[in-house]
């Protein structure tokens, strides 16, 4: 991934994955909503699990940025740093 002149993230994906991307994006939106609920419950175990999935799936679909965010959230959840998970 890279940022363009508008500071937007630009992602190049494999042509083979192109038709799967809308479903993947919807899945990631659902994951974010799920993590937001888990944050309210301070359920660090499930936050860590969901973030771990983000980390793996992001890389598999060519979204390195999502993998990086998943890695951060997973680490913050492991350390019980709820304020950092919220960010």
Secondary structure by P-SEA (a helix, b strand, c coil): cccccccbbbbbbbcccccaaaaaaaaaaaaaaaaaaaaaacaaaaaaaaaaaaaaaaaaacaaaaaaaaaaaaaaaaacccccccc
